Amino acid sequence: MARLSQELIDQVRQSVDIADVISQDVQLQRQGKNLVGHCPFHEDNTPSFSVSEQKQFFYCFSCHRSGSVFDFLMELHHLSFPQAVEQVAKLGSVTLPSDFQANDEARQSQAPDSQQSQLIKLHQTAMRLYHHILMNTPAGEPARRYLKKRRLTQELIDQFNLGYAPKEEVLKVVLEKEGHDYQLLRRSGLFIENRDGSLHDRFFDRVMFPLKDGQGRPVAFSGRLLQKSADSPKYLNSPETPIFNKRRLIFNFDLAKKAARENGKLLLFEGYMDVISAYGAGVSNGIASMGTSLTDEQLSMIVKTTNQLDICYDGDAPGQNAIERALKLIEASPVANQLRLRVVQLPTGQDPDEYIQQNGGARFREYLKNTEETPTAFRLRYLRQGLNLSNQAELLSYLNAAIGVIAKVSDPVARDVYIQQLAKEFQLSPQNLQQQLAVQVKKQPPVAVPNPTPPGEQWSDDSAVIPGRRQFNGSQGQRYGRYNRKKHQATAQPAPQAVVLTASEQQSLALDQTERAERLLLVAVLHDYGVRAQLKAMPDFDFIHDQYRHLYQLALNYFTEHDEYELASFLDYVDDPALKATLTQLDGLDAQAALSPEAIDDCLRIIMQKTPLTQKIAQVKLSLQEAKARSNQELITQLTVELIELYGQKQRLKTEETS
């Protein structure tokens, strides 16, 4: 089996964003420079898990686990280091040596994994070819005019890698010239196979939308006709392949999930053009569900990213019907209680793309912000479609249906708000409506015990009516227990909040001056070659505490293979979890302050003063123990006096440090 070089391991690590990998298991939200969430390694009611995108490491302030993307996968999924490297390499499309096999399981699956990589490369080639034809050839002129008419800028076209499949067959010719295997081309979904086994381009005369996986790699295409045709669908999608399953793919998810960490929600649009137009208008957290209803697999992807989903479909009647279908589908899903649902109602007859073109991006962003409504509020309005509420019979029918909708809301205060609104609008007695509501509520099936989600509807969350309320379950025990995946999948996680240390926790983190000096000096060692050379030239120097001594030795080994320090890379050098935690804590110190000559001299003076004293005390204690074993009373007395004097020196030094 091939041994991976450190250079290749670094390349694999740098090929992914650690936040993207961790967010597949942990819901992360932006808090300052970092992302925070609930730690997957222990019971964590208060979010204590932090991820640094800038430095590519994670750290839990509670259980103190930390490390690089490899450490996370090893710890959570019980992988070996080679297995973790192999998994990250797949996510980052990094090719490992052909004879590298992490274990027997990898050996058995080597062919399918190799096929997956090749299929992705085929789609990358196709994406570049279609984009080139769109932007740089006469054949792409009709598609350019269409996109210009839709007000798509060059920047947007490039961002989403839009392309054009011409009327002539070009993709098959290009890929055959590159020498790709016939069977691979058959399985790619890019071609149609005739009865005689010959292959032909699947897409002709269509604007091409690359469909990308969560890592931003193209795995399929959707082609839109430029001219309507009775014989061809408006949109033609790739068939399912070894790398494309439409139930597990969300359009623009690779970009939207990063934006969702910033603003805490995703926006569900009906079509690709809505998502792209919204992106151009500064709304980068938009997604679309591949022209089909949302699947449980897609919803699972969503709840790992955020706990709020806004549905923003067209403002016409079909759009309203689609919103109602989407709400019912989501409410019936296994993850329904982990999502807070909202609806954004567009003006009648407009879709997001049209609204943006008519009103501009700033107005659209403002509209999305100010017109969110709960699913119940949407349904109360949706029930009015086609009704003449001036007609008494239709009004009574509507009120009865509306009360049935309100009865499904689990929060009694929210129910009361909706009843008051109905009473005010139609000038009715709230008491009479409440009586009828009570009858309907009794007919509702029993509601399950609430889990740690914002209170509200059984269907969804109406917490906007009663802001700020939160309920939490679970024990603070089992601090270092294994992650209970089933439990965490069945319950939603409250929005991350700032970690607040108690006074006792803050006191436990206090360090004496000697240990602070060791930490600062070790930071200087990690960031400056001159300091490393200075310490190497001091044969009598050593760190006092074992953890810093070990990290110092590891650092010297690390710099035999690296010119510069990188925390995520160095973490892979460290096996001991306690040392990883210490190393992560060191990253919070001011490296520039530690590198000043005065600071280095002070650190050395403190450590060099205390090191001989500590060693002398240990030596005298050992001699005293031997004297007691020999019952040498005279030596016992002499060593005891000496030990008392040494402890006095240590106490005076400690007093000076405190001063």
C-alpha positions in Angstrom: 0.0 0.0 0.0 1.3 3.4 -0.9 2.3 5.8 1.9 0.9 9.3 1.3 3.4 12.1 1.5 2.8 15.0 3.9 2.5 17.3 0.8 -0.4 15.2 -0.5 -2.1 15.0 2.9 -1.9 18.8 3.1 -3.4 19.1 -0.4 -6.3 16.8 0.5 -7.0 18.8 3.7 -6.9 22.1 1.7 -9.3 20.7 -1.0 -12.3 21.1 1.2 -13.8 23.7 3.6 -14.0 22.1 7.1 -17.3 23.8 7.7 -18.8 22.1 4.6 -17.8 18.7 5.9 -18.9 19.2 9.5 -22.2 20.8 8.5 -23.2 17.4 7.1 -23.5 16.2 10.7 -23.8 19.4 12.7 -26.0 22.5 12.2 -23.6 25.5 12.2 -24.5 29.2 12.5 -22.3 32.3 12.2 -21.2 33.9 15.5 -18.5 36.5 14.9 -15.6 35.1 12.9 -16.4 31.5 13.7 -19.3 29.1 13.2 -20.9 27.5 16.3 -23.3 24.6 17.0 -24.0 21.8 19.4 -21.1 19.5 19.9 -21.7 16.0 18.4 -19.4 14.4 20.9 -21.3 14.9 24.1 -24.7 16.1 25.5 -24.6 19.8 24.6 -27.7 21.9 25.5 -25.7 25.1 25.1 -23.8 25.4 21.8 -20.1 25.0 22.7 -18.8 23.6 19.4 -16.8 26.2 17.3 -15.4 25.9 13.8 -12.9 28.3 12.3 -13.2 28.6 8.5 -10.2 30.8 8.4 -7.9 28.4 10.1 -9.7 25.2 9.3 -10.1 23.6 12.7 -12.8 22.8 15.3 -12.8 23.1 19.0 -15.4 22.3 21.8 -15.2 24.7 24.8 -16.9 22.0 26.9 -15.3 18.7 26.2 -12.2 20.2 24.6 -12.1 18.0 21.6 -10.3 19.7 18.7 -8.5 19.1 15.5 -8.6 19.3 11.7 -11.2 17.9 9.3 -9.5 14.5 9.5 -9.8 14.5 13.3 -13.6 15.3 13.1 -14.3 12.4 10.7 -12.1 10.0 12.7 -13.8 10.8 16.0 -17.4 11.0 14.9 -17.4 8.2 12.3 -14.8 5.9 13.9 -12.4 6.1 11.0 -8.7 5.5 10.9 -6.5 8.3 9.7 -6.0 6.8 6.2 -9.8 6.3 5.9 -10.4 9.9 6.9 -7.9 11.1 4.3 -9.5 8.9 1.7 -13.0 10.3 2.5 -11.8 13.9 2.3 -10.0 13.3 -0.9 -13.3 12.1 -2.5 -15.1 15.2 -1.3 -12.3 17.4 -2.6 -11.9 15.5 -5.9 -8.2 14.8 -5.1 -6.8 11.8 -6.8 -4.8 9.5 -4.4 -2.2 7.0 -5.7 -3.8 4.0 -7.4 -2.1 1.6 -4.9 -3.3 3.5 -1.9 -6.0 1.5 0.0 -7.1 2.6 3.5 -8.5 -0.9 4.3 -10.1 -4.0 2.9 -13.4 -2.2 2.4 -11.7 0.5 0.4 -10.0 -2.2 -1.7 -13.4 -3.7 -2.5 -14.9 -0.4 -3.5 -12.0 1.0 -5.4 -13.5 0.5 -8.8 -16.8 2.3 -8.1 -14.9 5.1 -6.4 -12.6 5.4 -9.4 -15.7 5.4 -11.7 -17.3 8.2 -9.6 -14.2 10.4 -10.0 -14.1 9.8 -13.8 -17.8 10.6 -14.2 -17.4 13.9 -12.3 -14.4 14.7 -14.6 -16.6 14.0 -17.6 -19.2 16.5 -16.4 -16.6 19.1 -15.6 -15.4 18.8 -19.2 -19.0 19.0 -20.5 -19.6 22.0 -18.3 -16.6 23.9 -19.6 -17.4 23.0 -23.2 -21.0 24.2 -23.0 -19.9 27.4 -21.3 -17.3 28.0 -24.0 -19.9 27.5 -26.8 -22.3 29.9 -25.0 -19.8 32.7 -24.5 -17.4 32.4 -27.4 -19.0 31.0 -30.5 -21.6 32.2 -33.1 -23.7 29.1 -32.2 -24.2 30.5 -28.7 -25.6 33.8 -29.9 -29.3 32.8 -29.5 -28.7 31.6 -26.0 -26.8 34.7 -25.2 -29.7 36.8 -26.4 -32.1 34.8 -24.3 -30.0 35.2 -21.1 -29.6 38.9 -21.8 -33.3 39.2 -22.1 -33.6 37.5 -18.7 -31.1 40.2 -17.5 -28.5 37.7 -16.5 -25.1 39.4 -16.2 -21.8 38.0 -17.3 -20.9 37.5 -13.6 -24.0 35.4 -13.0 -23.4 33.3 -16.1 -19.9 32.6 -15.0 -20.9 32.0 -11.3 -23.4 29.3 -12.3 -21.3 28.0 -15.2 -24.3 28.3 -17.6 -23.7 27.0 -21.1 -25.4 26.1 -24.4 -25.7 22.7 -26.1 -25.8 23.5 -29.8 -27.9 21.9 -32.5 -24.8 20.0 -33.7 -23.4 17.0 -31.9 -20.2 18.2 -30.2 -19.9 16.6 -26.8 -19.5 13.1 -28.0 -16.9 14.1 -30.5 -14.8 15.9 -27.9 -15.0 13.1 -25.3 -14.1 10.4 -27.8 -11.1 12.4 -28.9 -10.0 12.5 -25.3 -10.1 8.7 -25.4 -12.7 8.0 -22.7 -14.0 4.5 -22.3 -17.3 3.6 -24.1 -18.8 2.0 -21.0 -18.0 5.1 -19.0 -19.7 7.4 -21.6 -22.8 5.1 -21.5 -23.1 5.4 -17.7 -22.6 9.2 -17.7 -26.1 10.1 -18.6 -24.7 12.7 -21.1 -25.7 10.5 -24.1 -28.7 8.6 -25.5 -28.0 5.0 -26.6 -29.6 3.7 -29.8 -30.6 0.1 -30.3 -27.4 -0.6 -32.2 -25.4 0.7 -29.2 -24.3 3.9 -30.7 -24.2 7.0 -28.5 -25.5 10.5 -29.3 -25.6 13.8 -27.4 -28.6 13.9 -25.0 -28.9 17.7 -25.1 -29.5 19.8 -28.3 -30.3 23.5 -28.6 -30.7 24.1 -24.9 -29.4 26.5 -22.3 -27.5 24.3 -20.0 -27.7 24.5 -16.2 -25.1 22.4 -14.4 -26.5 20.6 -11.4 -23.9 20.4 -8.6 -23.5 18.4 -5.5 -22.9 19.8 -2.0 -19.2 20.3 -2.8 -20.0 22.3 -5.9 -19.0 19.5 -8.4 -21.1 19.1 -11.5 -22.9 15.7 -11.5 -25.8 16.3 -14.0 -27.4 18.9 -16.3 -30.8 20.5 -16.9 -31.3 21.9 -20.3 -33.9 24.5 -21.2 -35.3 24.8 -24.7 -34.9 28.2 -26.4 -38.0 27.7 -28.6 -41.1 26.0 -27.4 -41.8 22.6 -29.0 -44.7 20.3 -28.8 -42.4 17.3 -29.1 -39.9 18.2 -26.4 -40.2 19.2 -22.7 -39.3 22.7 -21.7 -36.7 21.4 -19.3 -34.8 18.2 -19.9 -32.8 16.7 -17.0 -30.0 14.1 -16.9 -31.2 10.6 -16.0 -30.1 9.2 -12.7 -26.5 7.9 -12.7 -23.9 6.6 -10.2 -23.2 10.2 -9.3 -26.7 11.8 -9.7 -29.8 11.0 -7.7 -32.4 13.8 -8.0 -33.8 12.9 -4.6 -30.5 13.8 -3.0 -29.6 16.9 -4.9 -30.7 20.5 -4.4 -30.0 23.2 -6.9 -27.5 25.8 -5.6 -27.1 24.0 -2.2 -23.3 24.3 -2.4 -23.5 28.1 -2.3 -26.7 28.5 -0.3 -25.6 26.5 2.7 -22.7 28.8 3.3 -25.1 31.8 3.1 -27.6 30.1 5.5 -24.9 29.9 8.2 -24.8 33.7 8.0 -28.5 34.5 8.1 -30.0 31.3 9.7 -32.3 30.2 6.9 -32.8 28.9 3.4 -35.2 30.2 0.8 -37.0 27.6 -1.4 -37.8 28.8 -4.9 -39.7 27.0 -7.7 -37.1 27.2 -10.5 -33.4 27.6 -11.4 -33.9 31.1 -12.9 -35.5 32.3 -9.7 -32.5 31.1 -7.7 -30.0 32.7 -10.1 -31.9 36.0 -10.3 -32.2 36.1 -6.5 -28.4 35.4 -6.2 -27.8 38.4 -8.6 -30.1 40.5 -6.3 -27.9 39.7 -3.3 -30.0 36.8 -2.0 -27.5 33.9 -2.0 -29.3 31.5 0.3 -31.9 30.4 -2.4 -32.4 26.8 -3.4 -34.7 24.9 -5.8 -35.8 21.2 -5.6 -35.0 20.0 -9.1 -38.5 20.6 -10.5 -39.9 17.9 -8.3 -41.5 17.9 -4.8 -39.1 18.0 -1.9 -37.9 14.6 -0.8 -37.1 13.4 2.7 -33.4 13.1 1.6 -33.4 16.8 0.5 -35.2 17.9 3.8 -32.6 16.0 5.8 -29.9 18.0 4.0 -31.7 21.2 4.8 -32.1 20.6 8.5 -28.4 19.8 8.9 -27.8 23.3 7.5 -30.5 25.5 9.1 -33.6 25.3 11.3 -35.7 27.7 9.1 -37.0 27.3 5.6 -38.9 30.1 3.8 -41.0 29.0 0.8 -41.2 31.7 -1.9 -43.1 30.5 -4.9 -44.9 32.3 -7.7 -47.8 34.7 -6.7 -50.3 33.2 -9.1 -52.9 30.4 -8.3 -50.6 27.5 -9.3 -47.9 29.0 -7.1 -50.3 29.1 -4.2 -51.3 25.5 -4.7 -47.6 24.6 -4.9 -46.9 26.3 -1.6 -49.8 24.3 0.0 -48.4 21.1 -1.4 -44.9 21.9 -0.2 -46.2 22.6 3.3 -48.1 19.4 3.5 -45.1 17.4 2.3 -42.7 19.0 4.8 -45.2 18.6 7.7 -45.5 14.9 6.9 -41.7 14.3 6.8 -39.7 12.8 9.6 -37.8 16.1 10.1 -40.9 18.3 10.3 -40.3 19.2 14.0 -36.8 20.3 13.2 -37.8 23.0 10.7 -39.4 26.4 11.3 -41.5 27.1 8.2 -42.3 30.5 6.8 -44.1 31.6 3.6 -43.2 34.7 1.5 -46.2 35.6 -0.5 -45.3 37.4 -3.8 -47.7 39.9 -5.5 -50.3 38.2 -7.7 -49.0 37.0 -11.0 -45.3 37.6 -10.3 -42.5 35.1 -9.8 -39.2 36.1 -8.0 -37.4 36.7 -11.2 -40.1 39.1 -12.5 -40.3 41.0 -9.2 -36.6 41.6 -9.3 -36.6 42.8 -12.8 -39.5 45.2 -12.1 -38.4 46.5 -8.7 -34.7 45.8 -8.3 -32.6 43.8 -5.9 -32.8 46.1 -2.9 -36.6 46.1 -3.0 -36.7 42.3 -3.3 -34.4 41.8 -0.3 -36.6 44.2 1.7 -39.7 42.3 0.6 -38.3 39.0 1.7 -37.5 40.4 5.0 -40.8 42.1 5.8 -43.4 39.7 4.3 -42.6 36.4 6.1 -45.8 34.8 7.4 -46.5 31.6 9.3 -48.0 28.6 7.5 -51.2 29.2 9.5 -51.4 32.8 8.3 -50.9 31.6 4.7 -53.5 28.9 5.0 -56.1 31.3 6.4 -55.6 33.4 3.3 -55.3 30.4 0.9 -58.7 29.1 2.0 -60.3 32.3 0.6 -59.3 31.5 -3.0 -62.4 31.6 -5.2 -64.8 32.4 -2.3 -67.2 35.3 -2.2 -67.1 36.2 1.5 -70.0 38.7 1.0 -72.1 35.6 0.6 -73.2 34.4 4.0 -73.1 30.7 3.2 -69.5 30.9 1.8 -68.5 33.1 4.7 -69.7 30.5 7.2 -68.0 27.7 5.2 -64.7 29.7 5.3 -65.0 30.4 9.0 -65.5 26.7 9.8 -62.5 25.7 7.7 -60.4 28.5 9.2 -61.2 27.4 12.7 -60.2 23.9 11.7 -56.8 25.2 10.6 -56.3 27.2 13.8 -57.2 24.1 15.9 -54.1 22.4 14.6 -51.9 25.1 16.2 -50.5 23.6 19.4 -49.8 26.8 21.2 -52.9 28.2 22.9 -51.7 31.8 22.8 -51.1 31.6 19.1 -54.6 30.1 18.6 -56.0 33.0 20.5 -54.2 35.6 18.3 -55.6 34.0 15.2 -59.1 33.9 16.7 -58.9 37.6 17.7 -57.9 38.5 14.1 -60.8 36.6 12.6 -63.2 38.2 15.1 -61.9 41.7 14.3 -62.0 41.3 10.6 -65.5 39.9 10.4 -66.9 41.7 13.4 -67.8 38.6 15.3 -67.8 37.6 19.0 -64.4 36.2 20.0 -66.2 34.1 22.7 -68.4 32.4 20.1 -65.3 31.6 17.9 -63.5 30.3 21.0 -66.3 28.0 21.8 -66.3 26.5 18.3 -62.5 26.3 18.4 -62.6 24.4 21.7 -64.8 21.8 20.0 -62.4 21.5 17.1 -59.3 21.2 19.4 -60.9 18.2 21.2 -61.1 16.5 17.9 -57.4 16.9 17.2 -55.1 13.8 17.8 -52.9 14.0 20.9 -49.8 16.1 20.3 -46.4 14.4 21.0 -44.3 15.7 23.9 -42.6 18.8 22.7 -38.9 18.6 21.9 -36.3 21.4 22.0 -37.8 23.4 19.1 -39.5 26.8 19.3 -43.1 26.3 20.3 -45.9 26.7 17.8 -47.9 24.7 15.4 -48.2 21.0 15.2 -47.8 21.5 11.5 -45.0 24.0 11.8 -43.6 26.8 14.0 -45.6 29.9 14.8 -43.0 31.2 17.2 -43.2 34.6 15.4 -46.4 35.1 17.3 -44.7 34.6 20.7 -41.0 35.5 20.2 -38.3 34.3 22.4 -39.8 31.3 24.0 -37.6 28.2 24.2 -37.9 24.8 25.9 -35.0 22.5 26.5 -34.9 18.8 27.5 -32.0 16.4 28.1 -29.5 15.8 30.8 -26.3 17.7 31.4 -24.7 14.3 32.3 -22.7 11.9 30.2 -20.5 14.8 29.4 -18.1 12.7 27.4 -20.7 10.2 26.1 -20.9 9.0 22.6 -23.0 11.0 20.2 -26.6 9.7 20.1 -27.3 10.1 16.4 -30.9 8.8 16.6 -31.8 11.3 19.3 -30.3 14.2 17.5 -32.0 13.3 14.3 -35.4 13.1 16.1 -35.1 16.5 17.8 -34.3 19.9 16.6 -31.4 22.0 17.9 -32.0 25.5 19.3 -30.2 28.3 17.6 -26.6 28.6 18.8 -26.0 31.1 21.5 -22.8 32.6 23.0 -20.9 30.3 25.4 -20.8 31.8 28.9 -18.3 30.5 31.4 -19.2 30.4 35.1 -17.0 32.0 37.7 -15.6 28.6 38.7 -14.9 27.7 35.1 -13.1 31.0 34.6 -11.1 30.4 37.7 -10.1 26.9 36.6 -8.7 28.4 33.4 -6.4 30.7 35.3 -2.7 30.0 34.7 0.3 31.0 36.8 2.9 33.2 35.3 5.2 30.3 34.5 2.7 28.5 32.4 1.7 31.7 30.7 5.3 32.2 29.8 5.5 28.6 28.5 2.5 29.2 26.3 3.7 32.5 24.9 7.1 31.0 24.2 5.6 28.0 22.4 3.5 30.4 20.3 6.7 32.1 19.3 8.3 28.8 18.5 5.5 28.0 16.1 5.6 31.3 14.3 9.3 32.2 14.1 12.3 30.4 12.9 14.7 32.6 14.9 13.1 31.6 18.2 13.4 27.9 17.3 17.0 28.4 16.5 17.6 30.4 19.7 16.1 27.6 21.9 18.0 24.8 20.0 21.2 26.7 20.9 20.4 26.5 24.6 21.2 23.0 25.8 20.0 23.7 29.3 16.6 24.9 28.3 13.5 22.9 28.7 9.8 23.5 29.2 8.6 22.8 32.7 5.2 21.2 32.0 5.1 17.9 30.0 2.4 19.1 27.6 4.5 22.0 26.4 7.6 20.0 26.3 5.9 17.4 24.1 4.4 20.0 21.8 7.8 21.7 21.4 9.4 18.4 20.3 6.5 17.8 17.9 7.0 21.3 16.5 10.7 20.6 15.8 9.7 17.5 13.9 6.9 19.3 12.1 9.3 22.0 10.7 11.6 19.4 9.2 8.8 19.0 6.6 7.1 22.4 6.6 8.4 25.9 6.0 5.5 27.7 7.6 3.2 26.9 10.5 -0.5 26.0 9.8 -2.7 25.0 12.7 -4.8 22.5 10.8 -1.7 20.8 9.4 0.1 20.7 12.8 -3.0 19.2 14.4 -2.5 16.1 12.2 0.9 15.7 13.7 -0.5 15.4 17.2 -2.1 12.1 18.4 -3.0 13.0 22.0 -6.4 14.7 22.3 -5.3 16.7 25.3 -2.4 18.1 23.4 -4.7 18.9 20.5 -6.9 20.9 22.9 -3.9 22.7 24.3 -2.6 23.5 20.8 -6.0 24.9 19.8 -6.1 27.1 22.9 -2.7 28.5 22.1 -4.1 29.7 18.8 -6.1 32.3 20.7 -2.9 34.0 21.9 -1.4 37.1 20.2 1.4 35.8 18.1 2.8 39.3 17.4 3.0 40.1 21.0 4.8 36.8 21.7 7.3 37.5 19.0 8.7 40.7 20.5 12.3 40.3 21.9 11.2 41.7 25.3 8.4 39.1 25.6 10.8 36.2 24.6 13.4 37.4 27.1 10.8 37.6 29.9 9.5 34.1 29.1 12.9 32.6 29.1 13.9 34.4 32.4 10.7 33.1 34.1 11.0 29.5 32.8 14.8 29.3 33.3 14.5 30.6 36.9 11.8 28.1 37.8 13.1 25.1 35.9 16.3 24.5 38.0 14.3 25.2 41.2 11.7 22.6 40.2 14.3 20.1 39.2 16.2 20.7 42.5 13.1 20.2 44.6 12.4 16.9 42.8 16.0 15.8 43.4 16.0 16.6 47.1 12.6 14.8 47.6 14.0 11.7 45.9 17.1 11.9 48.2 14.9 12.4 51.3 12.9 9.3 50.3 16.1 7.2 50.1 17.4 8.6 53.4 14.1 7.6 55.1 14.4 4.1 53.6 17.9 3.8 55.2 16.8 5.4 58.5 19.6 8.0 58.2 18.2 10.5 60.7 21.0 13.1 60.3 20.6 13.1 56.5 16.8 13.3 56.9 17.1 16.4 59.0 19.6 18.0 56.6 17.5 17.3 53.5 14.3 18.4 55.3 15.8 21.8 56.1 17.1 22.1 52.5 13.6 21.2 51.1 12.0 23.8 53.4 14.4 26.4 52.0 13.7 25.4 48.4 9.9 25.6 49.0 10.5 29.0 50.5 12.3 30.1 47.4 9.5 28.7 45.3 6.9 30.6 47.3 8.9 33.9 47.1 9.2 33.4 43.3 5.4 32.8 43.1 4.8 36.0 45.2 7.0 38.0 42.8 5.1 36.5 39.9 1.8 37.5 41.4 3.0 41.0 42.1 
